[in-house]
Amino acid sequence: MTGNAAATGGTGLSNEGFFSGYPNGSSLWGWSFANWSLNVTYHPDKYFQFKVDLTDYSDISFSFAERRSGTGPLNFVIHYSLDGANFTPIT
């Protein structure tokens, strides 16, 4: 499936970027944000969120590659939502 996604970061993040060639000139695309809190398990204003319309799709799978700089978050949790308001962590 090829489609579109909308992404946003929390109000505590800055310098949003979307670029190709990361890492090291690969063909992968990536989103980037700055101003993460280091050594903090949870901060309500610092998150990355994207939305994909999966209407009429089934057997959905999700994969990603995470890469951080020395100023990126040390830990993260992935949540999903079916209504855009209530989020459940993926264990």
GULOTOR-910169 format. One line per field, with one value per residue: x, y, z of N, C-alpha, C, CB in turn; residue in one letter; residue number from 1. Coordinates in Angstrom, 1 decimal, padded with zeros to 4 digits. Glycine has a CB too. Example, Ala and Ser with C-alpha at 12.3 -4.5 7.8 and 13.67 -1.06 7.14 Angstrom:
BEGIN
n_x: (013.2, 012.8)
n_y: (-005.7, -002.2)
n_z: (007.8, 007.1)
ca_x: (012.3, 013.7)
ca_y: (-004.5, -001.1)
ca_z: (007.8, 007.1)
c_x: (013.2, 012.9)
c_y: (-003.3, 000.0)
c_z: (007.8, 007.9)
cb_x: (011.3, 014.1)
cb_y: (-004.5, -000.6)
cb_z: (009.0, 005.7)
aa: (a, s)
i: (1, 2)
//
This chain:
BEGIN
n_x: (000.8, 000.6, 000.5, -000.7, 000.5, 000.0, 001.9, 002.9, 004.4, 004.7, 003.9, 006.2, 008.4, 010.7, 011.9, 011.1, 011.6, 011.6, 013.0, 015.0, 017.3, 018.5, 019.6, 022.9, 022.8, 021.0, 018.0, 015.9, 013.2, 012.8, 011.5, 012.3, 012.8, 013.6, 014.7, 014.2, 013.5, 016.1, 016.8, 014.3, 011.4, 008.7, 007.2, 004.6, 004.4, 006.1, 006.3, 005.9, 003.7, 001.8, -000.6, -002.6, -005.0, -006.8, -009.1, -011.2, -009.2, -007.5, -005.8, -003.5, -000.1, 002.8, 005.8, 009.0, 012.0, 014.2, 016.3, 018.6, 020.1, 022.7, 021.3, 018.7, 015.6, 015.9, 014.3, 011.2, 007.7, 005.3, 002.0, -001.3, -004.4, -007.8, -009.7, -008.5, -008.4, -008.3, -005.7, -003.7, -001.0, 001.3, 002.4)
n_y: (-001.2, 002.2, 005.4, 008.4, 010.3, 012.2, 014.3, 015.5, 017.3, 017.6, 020.5, 021.2, 020.6, 021.4, 022.7, 021.0, 018.6, 017.0, 014.6, 013.1, 010.4, 009.7, 007.3, 008.4, 008.8, 007.0, 005.5, 005.9, 007.8, 010.4, 011.8, 014.5, 016.1, 018.7, 019.6, 017.7, 016.1, 015.0, 012.0, 011.8, 010.1, 010.6, 013.3, 015.5, 017.4, 016.8, 015.0, 012.8, 012.5, 010.8, 010.4, 008.1, 007.2, 004.4, 003.3, 000.8, -001.1, -004.0, -006.4, -004.9, -003.9, -002.6, -000.9, 000.5, 002.4, 003.5, 006.2, 008.0, 011.1, 012.4, 014.2, 013.3, 011.6, 009.2, 007.1, 005.7, 005.3, 003.6, 004.4, 003.7, 004.8, 004.5, 006.5, 008.9, 010.3, 008.7, 006.9, 003.9, 002.1, 000.2, -003.0)
n_z: (000.0, -000.8, 000.4, 002.0, 004.8, 007.7, 009.8, 013.1, 015.7, 019.3, 021.3, 022.7, 021.1, 018.5, 015.3, 013.1, 010.7, 007.4, 005.5, 002.9, 002.3, 004.7, 007.0, 006.3, 003.4, 002.5, 000.9, 002.5, 004.1, 006.5, 009.6, 011.7, 014.8, 017.2, 020.6, 022.5, 025.7, 027.8, 029.5, 030.7, 031.4, 030.6, 028.9, 028.6, 026.5, 024.6, 021.9, 019.1, 016.4, 014.0, 011.5, 009.7, 007.3, 007.5, 006.6, 005.4, 005.2, 006.3, 008.5, 009.3, 009.4, 011.1, 010.9, 011.7, 011.7, 014.2, 015.0, 016.8, 017.8, 019.9, 021.3, 021.3, 022.3, 025.0, 025.6, 024.4, 023.8, 022.0, 020.9, 019.9, 018.3, 017.8, 017.5, 017.6, 020.0, 022.3, 023.4, 023.2, 024.6, 022.8, 023.5)
ca_x: (000.0, 001.2, -000.5, -000.2, 000.5, 000.2, 002.7, 003.1, 005.1, 004.1, 004.3, 007.5, 009.4, 010.9, 012.8, 010.6, 012.2, 011.3, 014.0, 015.4, 018.8, 018.9, 020.9, 024.1, 022.5, 020.1, 016.8, 014.8, 012.7, 012.7, 011.1, 013.2, 012.4, 014.6, 014.3, 013.7, 014.0, 016.9, 016.7, 012.9, 010.5, 007.5, 006.9, 003.4, 004.4, 007.2, 005.9, 005.8, 002.5, 001.4, -002.0, -002.8, -006.3, -006.8, -010.5, -011.3, -008.0, -007.5, -004.5, -002.5, 001.2, 003.4, 007.2, 009.8, 013.4, 014.4, 017.7, 018.6, 021.4, 023.1, 020.3, 017.4, 015.1, 016.5, 013.2, 010.0, 006.6, 004.4, 000.6, -002.2, -005.7, -008.9, -010.6, -007.7, -008.5, -007.9, -004.5, -003.3, 000.4, 001.6, 003.3)
ca_y: (000.0, 003.5, 006.4, 009.7, 010.4, 013.6, 014.2, 016.7, 017.2, 018.3, 021.9, 021.3, 020.3, 022.5, 022.4, 019.8, 018.4, 015.8, 014.6, 011.8, 010.2, 009.5, 007.8, 008.2, 008.8, 005.9, 005.9, 006.1, 009.1, 010.5, 013.0, 014.9, 017.2, 019.0, 020.0, 016.5, 016.1, 013.9, 011.3, 011.9, 009.0, 011.1, 014.7, 015.6, 018.3, 016.3, 013.7, 012.8, 011.8, 010.8, 009.8, 007.4, 006.7, 002.9, 002.9, -000.3, -001.9, -005.0, -007.0, -003.8, -004.1, -001.3, -001.0, 001.7, 002.4, 004.7, 006.6, 009.2, 011.7, 012.6, 015.0, 012.7, 010.9, 007.9, 006.1, 006.1, 004.4, 003.7, 004.2, 003.8, 005.2, 004.3, 007.6, 010.2, 010.9, 007.7, 006.2, 002.7, 001.7, -001.1, -003.6)
ca_z: (000.0, -000.8, 000.7, 002.6, 006.3, 008.3, 011.1, 013.9, 017.0, 020.4, 021.4, 023.3, 020.2, 017.5, 014.1, 012.4, 009.3, 006.7, 004.5, 002.4, 002.4, 006.1, 007.4, 005.4, 002.0, 002.1, 000.2, 003.5, 004.4, 007.9, 010.3, 012.7, 015.7, 018.2, 021.9, 023.3, 027.1, 028.0, 030.8, 031.2, 030.9, 029.9, 029.0, 027.9, 025.4, 023.6, 021.3, 017.6, 016.1, 012.7, 011.2, 008.4, 007.2, 007.2, 006.3, 004.4, 005.2, 007.4, 008.7, 009.2, 010.1, 011.3, 011.2, 011.6, 012.2, 015.0, 015.1, 017.6, 018.0, 021.3, 022.0, 021.1, 023.5, 025.3, 025.6, 023.8, 023.8, 020.8, 021.2, 018.8, 018.6, 016.7, 017.4, 017.6, 021.3, 023.3, 023.0, 024.0, 024.3, 022.2, 024.4)
c_x: (000.9, 000.1, 000.1, -000.3, 000.7, 000.9, 002.7, 003.9, 004.4, 004.6, 005.7, 008.7, 009.6, 011.7, 012.3, 011.2, 011.8, 012.2, 014.3, 016.9, 019.3, 018.7, 021.9, 023.7, 021.6, 018.8, 015.6, 014.4, 012.6, 012.2, 012.0, 012.6, 013.6, 013.9, 013.7, 014.2, 014.8, 016.7, 015.3, 012.1, 009.4, 007.5, 005.7, 003.4, 005.5, 006.9, 005.9, 004.5, 002.3, 000.1, -002.0, -004.3, -006.3, -008.2, -010.5, -010.1, -008.1, -006.1, -003.4, -001.2, 001.9, 004.9, 007.9, 011.2, 013.6, 015.9, 017.7, 020.0, 021.7, 022.1, 018.8, 016.9, 015.7, 015.5, 012.0, 008.9, 005.7, 002.9, -000.2, -003.6, -006.6, -009.8, -009.8, -007.7, -008.0, -006.8, -004.1, -001.9, 000.4, 002.7, 004.3)
c_y: (001.2, 004.5, 007.7, 009.6, 011.8, 013.5, 015.6, 016.3, 017.9, 019.7, 022.2, 021.0, 021.4, 021.9, 021.1, 019.8, 017.0, 015.7, 013.2, 011.6, 010.0, 008.0, 007.6, 008.0, 007.6, 006.4, 006.1, 007.6, 009.2, 011.8, 013.3, 016.1, 017.5, 019.4, 018.9, 016.7, 014.8, 013.3, 011.5, 010.9, 009.5, 012.6, 015.0, 016.5, 017.9, 015.0, 013.9, 012.0, 011.9, 010.0, 009.3, 006.9, 005.3, 002.4, 001.9, -001.2, -002.9, -005.6, -006.0, -004.2, -002.7, -001.6, 000.3, 001.5, 003.7, 004.9, 007.9, 009.8, 011.8, 013.4, 014.5, 012.0, 009.5, 006.8, 006.6, 005.0, 004.6, 003.5, 004.2, 004.2, 004.9, 005.5, 009.0, 010.9, 010.0, 006.9, 005.0, 002.4, 000.3, -001.8, -004.5)
c_z: (000.0, -000.5, 001.3, 004.2, 006.7, 009.6, 011.8, 015.1, 018.1, 020.5, 022.0, 022.4, 019.2, 016.3, 013.4, 011.0, 008.7, 005.6, 004.0, 002.5, 003.8, 006.5, 006.3, 003.9, 001.5, 001.4, 001.2, 003.7, 006.0, 008.4, 011.4, 013.5, 016.7, 019.5, 022.7, 024.8, 027.3, 029.4, 031.5, 030.6, 030.1, 030.0, 028.1, 026.6, 024.3, 023.1, 019.8, 017.3, 014.6, 012.5, 009.8, 008.4, 006.7, 007.0, 005.2, 004.3, 006.4, 007.5, 008.6, 010.0, 010.2, 011.6, 011.1, 012.1, 013.0, 015.1, 015.8, 017.6, 019.5, 022.0, 021.8, 022.3, 023.7, 025.3, 024.9, 023.9, 022.6, 021.2, 019.9, 019.2, 017.4, 016.5, 017.4, 019.0, 022.4, 022.7, 023.9, 023.6, 023.7, 023.0, 023.6)
cb_x: (-000.9, 001.9, -001.5, -001.0, 001.6, -001.2, 004.1, 001.7, 006.6, 004.4, 003.3, 007.6, 009.1, 011.7, 014.2, 009.0, 013.7, 009.7, 015.3, 015.0, 019.5, 018.1, 021.4, 024.9, 023.8, 019.7, 016.4, 015.3, 011.3, 014.1, 009.6, 014.5, 011.1, 015.5, 013.3, 014.1, 012.8, 018.4, 017.8, 012.4, 010.1, 006.3, 008.2, 002.3, 004.8, 008.6, 004.5, 007.1, 001.3, 002.5, -003.0, -001.8, -007.1, -006.1, -011.3, -011.7, -006.7, -008.6, -004.3, -003.1, 002.1, 002.8, 007.9, 009.1, 014.5, 013.8, 018.3, 018.2, 021.4, 024.5, 020.4, 017.4, 013.5, 017.2, 012.9, 010.2, 005.7, 004.8, 000.1, -002.3, -005.7, -009.7, -011.6, -008.2, -009.9, -009.1, -003.3, -004.3, 001.2, 002.1, 002.6)
cb_y: (000.0, 003.8, 005.9, 010.9, 009.5, 014.3, 013.7, 017.3, 017.6, 017.6, 022.7, 020.4, 018.9, 023.7, 022.3, 019.9, 018.4, 015.7, 015.2, 011.7, 011.3, 010.4, 007.0, 007.1, 008.7, 005.0, 004.9, 005.5, 009.4, 010.3, 012.8, 015.3, 016.8, 020.2, 021.1, 015.2, 016.1, 014.3, 011.8, 013.4, 008.2, 010.4, 015.5, 016.1, 019.7, 016.3, 013.3, 012.2, 012.5, 010.2, 010.9, 006.3, 007.6, 002.1, 004.1, 000.2, -001.1, -006.1, -008.2, -002.5, -005.2, -000.5, -002.1, 002.9, 002.3, 004.5, 006.7, 008.9, 013.2, 013.1, 016.4, 011.8, 010.7, 008.0, 005.7, 006.5, 004.5, 002.7, 005.4, 002.4, 006.7, 003.1, 007.6, 011.1, 011.3, 006.9, 007.2, 001.5, 001.8, -001.0, -004.5)
cb_z: (001.2, -002.2, 001.7, 002.1, 007.0, 008.5, 010.7, 014.2, 016.9, 021.7, 022.2, 024.5, 019.4, 018.1, 014.6, 012.3, 009.4, 006.3, 005.1, 000.9, 001.8, 007.1, 008.7, 005.8, 001.2, 003.3, -000.9, 004.8, 003.8, 008.5, 010.8, 012.1, 016.5, 017.7, 021.7, 022.7, 028.1, 027.8, 031.7, 030.9, 032.0, 030.5, 028.5, 028.8, 025.8, 024.4, 021.8, 017.0, 016.8, 011.8, 011.5, 008.2, 006.2, 008.3, 005.9, 003.1, 005.3, 007.3, 007.7, 009.8, 009.5, 012.5, 010.3, 012.5, 011.0, 016.5, 013.7, 019.1, 017.4, 021.4, 021.5, 019.9, 023.3, 026.7, 027.1, 022.3, 025.2, 019.7, 022.1, 018.0, 018.9, 017.1, 018.5, 016.6, 021.6, 023.7, 022.9, 023.6, 025.6, 020.7, 025.4)
aa: (m, t, g, n, a, a, a, t, g, g, t, g, l, s, n, e, g, f, f, s, g, y, p, n, g, s, s, l, w, g, w, s, f, a, n, w, s, l, n, v, t, y, h, p, d, k, y, f, q, f, k, v, d, l, t, d, y, s, d, i, s, f, s, f, a, e, r, r, s, g, t, g, p, l, n, f, v, i, h, y, s, l, d, g, a, n, f, t, p, i, t)
i: (1, 2, 3, 4, 5, 6, 7, 8, 9, 10, 11, 12, 13, 14, 15, 16, 17, 18, 19, 20, 21, 22, 23, 24, 25, 26, 27, 28, 29, 30, 31, 32, 33, 34, 35, 36, 37, 38, 39, 40, 41, 42, 43, 44, 45, 46, 47, 48, 49, 50, 51, 52, 53, 54, 55, 56, 57, 58, 59, 60, 61, 62, 63, 64, 65, 66, 67, 68, 69, 70, 71, 72, 73, 74, 75, 76, 77, 78, 79, 80, 81, 82, 83, 84, 85, 86, 87, 88, 89, 90, 91)
//
